[in-house]
Amino acid sequence: MTIKILADSACDLSEIHYKTYDIEMVPLTVHLDGQEYKDNIDIKPKEVYDVMREGKNPKTSQVSPQTFKTIFTSYAETNQPLVYLALSSELSGTYQTAKMIEQEVKETYPEAELHVVDTKCASIGYGLVILRAAQLAKEGAGSEEIIDTALYHSGHMEHIFTVDDLEYLYRGGRVSKTAAFVGSFLKIKPILHVEDGQLVPLEKIRGSKKLLNRMLDIMAERGIDFSNQTIGISHGDDLEKAQKIANMIKEKFDTKEVLIEMVGSTIGAHVGPGTLAIFFLNDNYK
């Protein structure tokens, strides 16, 4: 029986990806003006960025235990194998909740083939892991091969990104108030990456002109074999900047395939409009 792949909305893939590869998506929740919205179903990222530009401060929350229980039970009852590849456990409690419900459902259905995996990735870095797993599932691969390959890709996935305004990272507890103020005042642009699932500052660049070139330099230092992998780019409602760096990547690295998507509401609410991120493997494509 074909393995079903489950992702959450923080993978930032588009509807066409879910349909093409038969991926099921479970949404996280966006809280805004006293209302709750299912990420990428009831509210779209553009709406979130627009209200952030107006000064509003949307919040997000993880997938509920009951949602996971309903999904996992439905697959257990029909003996349908399921692999849930989750957003980094360092950025959300969603993985831990799913793991708890997996064990609970298996008490009732001990033979259920349910697997919950922490990708330690986010946004399109996470999305690229999902796509590779879904490709294997469509080809008829078993759960062990899918999980092993997903863990390889997630373990070698680089996340290099910058934000337009440090204030949003301050609100999310990622930088101090002083750093946010000084950074904005001096027009300092931070470059960050993801290390073992956590957001970690990497460098500070003064002036946006140097920023994109430095991001490509870091890509060259850390990556490998760019012509044989899909490079991911996600942006906080700034498609023009995303397309610009995509063209620079293609010219510099002879990259053939680049996937550009908007940073979704879940991550976007914490990093803000103008965010730009690139994702690539630091080892050979598997």
C-alpha positions in Angstrom: 0.0 0.0 0.0 1.3 3.5 -0.9 2.6 5.5 2.0 0.7 8.7 2.8 2.8 11.8 3.5 1.4 14.3 6.0 2.9 17.8 6.3 1.9 20.8 8.3 1.3 24.3 6.9 4.8 25.6 7.9 6.3 23.7 5.0 5.1 26.7 2.8 4.3 24.5 -0.2 1.5 25.6 -2.6 -1.7 23.8 -3.3 -0.4 22.5 -6.6 2.3 20.5 -4.7 -0.2 19.0 -2.3 -2.3 17.9 -5.3 0.5 16.7 -7.5 2.1 14.5 -4.9 -1.0 13.6 -2.9 0.3 15.2 0.3 -2.1 15.8 3.1 -1.6 19.1 5.0 -2.6 19.9 8.6 -2.8 23.7 9.3 -1.3 25.5 12.3 -3.4 28.4 13.7 -3.1 32.1 13.2 -4.6 34.4 15.9 -5.5 37.9 14.8 -7.9 40.5 16.3 -9.4 38.0 18.6 -10.1 35.5 15.9 -8.6 32.1 15.0 -7.7 31.2 11.4 -6.5 27.9 9.9 -3.2 28.8 8.3 -3.3 28.8 4.5 -7.0 27.8 4.5 -8.9 30.6 6.3 -6.1 33.1 6.0 -3.3 33.6 3.4 0.2 34.9 4.0 -0.4 38.1 2.1 -3.1 39.0 4.5 -0.8 38.5 7.5 1.9 40.6 6.0 -0.5 43.4 5.2 -1.7 43.6 8.8 1.8 43.5 10.1 2.7 46.5 8.0 -0.2 48.2 9.7 1.4 47.5 13.1 -0.7 44.5 14.1 1.0 41.6 15.8 -0.5 38.2 14.8 0.3 35.2 16.9 0.4 31.5 15.9 -0.3 28.2 17.7 0.5 24.6 17.1 -1.9 21.9 15.7 -4.3 20.7 18.4 -4.1 17.2 19.9 -7.7 16.5 18.8 -6.8 17.3 15.1 -3.9 14.8 15.2 -6.1 12.2 17.0 -8.8 12.5 14.3 -6.2 12.2 11.4 -4.1 9.4 13.0 -7.2 7.4 14.0 -8.6 7.6 10.5 -5.4 6.1 9.0 -5.1 3.5 11.7 -8.7 2.3 11.2 -8.1 1.8 7.5 -4.6 0.3 7.9 -3.2 3.1 5.7 0.5 3.7 6.4 1.2 7.4 7.3 4.5 9.3 7.7 4.1 12.7 9.3 7.2 14.9 8.7 6.9 17.8 11.2 8.1 21.4 11.4 11.2 21.7 13.6 10.4 20.8 17.3 12.6 23.8 18.3 10.2 26.2 16.6 6.8 24.7 17.5 5.3 22.2 19.9 3.5 20.5 17.0 6.0 17.6 16.7 5.8 16.8 20.5 2.0 16.9 20.3 1.9 14.6 17.3 4.3 12.2 18.9 2.1 12.0 22.0 -1.0 11.3 20.0 0.8 8.7 17.9 1.5 6.7 21.0 -2.0 7.2 22.3 -3.6 6.0 19.0 -1.2 3.0 18.9 -2.5 1.8 22.3 -5.9 1.2 20.6 -4.4 0.2 17.2 -1.0 -1.4 18.0 -0.5 -2.6 14.4 -1.0 0.9 13.0 1.8 2.0 10.8 2.1 5.6 12.0 5.4 7.5 11.9 6.1 11.0 13.3 9.4 12.5 12.3 11.0 15.8 13.4 12.6 17.4 10.4 14.4 20.2 12.3 13.5 22.3 9.2 11.2 25.2 8.4 9.6 27.0 5.5 10.7 25.8 2.0 13.7 24.0 3.6 11.1 21.8 5.2 9.0 21.9 2.1 11.8 20.4 0.0 12.1 17.5 2.5 8.4 16.9 2.1 8.6 16.9 -1.7 11.4 14.4 -1.7 9.5 12.1 0.6 6.3 12.5 -1.4 8.2 11.6 -4.6 9.5 8.4 -3.1 6.0 7.5 -1.8 4.6 8.0 -5.2 7.2 5.7 -6.6 6.1 3.0 -4.1 8.9 3.3 -1.6 8.4 1.8 1.9 8.2 3.9 5.1 11.8 3.0 6.1 13.3 4.3 2.9 11.1 7.4 3.0 12.1 8.3 6.5 15.8 7.5 6.0 15.9 9.8 2.9 13.9 12.5 4.6 16.2 12.5 7.6 19.2 12.7 5.3 17.8 15.7 3.4 16.6 17.4 6.6 20.0 16.8 8.2 21.8 18.4 5.3 19.4 21.2 4.6 20.9 24.7 5.0 18.6 27.7 5.8 20.2 31.0 5.1 17.9 34.0 5.6 17.6 37.7 6.4 14.9 39.9 7.7 13.9 43.4 6.7 13.1 44.5 10.2 14.6 43.1 13.4 11.6 44.3 15.4 9.7 41.1 14.4 12.4 38.9 15.7 12.5 40.9 18.9 8.8 40.3 19.4 9.4 36.6 19.0 12.2 36.6 21.5 15.0 36.0 18.9 16.9 39.2 19.5 17.1 41.7 22.3 15.3 45.1 22.2 18.7 46.9 22.1 19.9 44.8 19.2 16.6 45.4 17.3 16.8 49.2 17.9 20.5 49.5 17.0 20.2 47.2 14.0 17.3 49.3 12.6 19.1 52.6 13.4 22.3 51.5 11.7 20.6 49.8 8.8 22.2 46.5 9.8 20.8 43.5 8.1 21.2 40.2 10.0 22.0 36.9 8.3 20.7 33.9 10.2 20.6 30.2 9.7 19.0 27.2 11.3 21.2 25.0 13.5 19.7 21.8 15.0 16.3 23.2 14.4 16.9 26.6 16.1 17.2 30.1 14.5 20.8 31.2 15.1 22.4 34.6 14.1 25.2 34.1 11.6 26.5 37.6 10.5 25.5 41.2 10.4 25.8 43.1 7.1 25.6 46.9 6.9 23.6 48.0 3.9 21.3 45.9 1.7 23.5 46.1 -1.4 26.1 43.8 0.1 23.5 41.5 1.6 22.5 39.3 -1.4 26.1 38.8 -2.5 27.1 37.8 1.0 24.2 35.3 1.1 25.5 33.7 -2.1 29.0 33.6 -0.7 27.8 31.7 2.3 25.9 29.4 -0.1 29.1 28.7 -2.0 31.0 28.0 1.3 28.4 25.6 2.6 26.7 24.0 -0.3 27.7 21.4 -2.9 26.6 20.2 -6.4 24.0 23.0 -6.9 23.2 21.9 -10.5 21.8 18.6 -9.3 19.4 19.8 -6.6 16.4 22.0 -6.3 17.2 25.3 -4.6 14.4 26.7 -2.4 13.7 30.4 -2.0 11.0 31.9 0.2 10.1 35.5 0.7 8.0 37.7 3.0 5.8 39.2 0.3 8.7 40.5 -1.8 8.7 38.4 -5.0 10.9 40.9 -6.8 13.8 40.4 -4.4 13.2 36.6 -4.5 13.4 36.5 -8.3 16.5 38.7 -8.2 18.4 36.3 -5.9 17.1 33.3 -8.0 18.6 34.8 -11.1 21.9 35.5 -9.3 21.9 31.8 -8.1 21.3 30.5 -11.5 24.0 32.6 -13.0 26.6 31.9 -10.3 26.0 28.2 -9.7 24.4 26.9 -13.0 21.4 25.9 -11.0 18.6 24.4 -13.2 15.7 24.2 -10.7 14.7 26.9 -8.2 11.5 26.8 -6.2 10.1 30.1 -5.1 7.3 30.4 -2.5 6.1 33.0 -0.1 7.0 32.5 3.6 3.7 31.3 5.1 1.7 32.8 7.9 3.2 30.5 10.6 6.8 31.5 10.1 6.0 35.0 8.6 4.2 36.1 11.7 7.6 35.8 13.5 10.0 37.1 10.9 7.9 39.8 9.1 7.5 41.3 5.6 10.6 41.5 3.5 12.2 38.3 4.8 14.3 36.4 2.3 15.6 32.9 2.7 17.5 30.4 0.5 17.6 26.6 1.1 20.0 24.1 -0.3 21.8 20.8 0.6 25.3 20.8 2.0 25.9 17.3 0.7 25.0 15.3 -2.4 21.4 14.9 -3.4 19.9 11.5 -2.4 
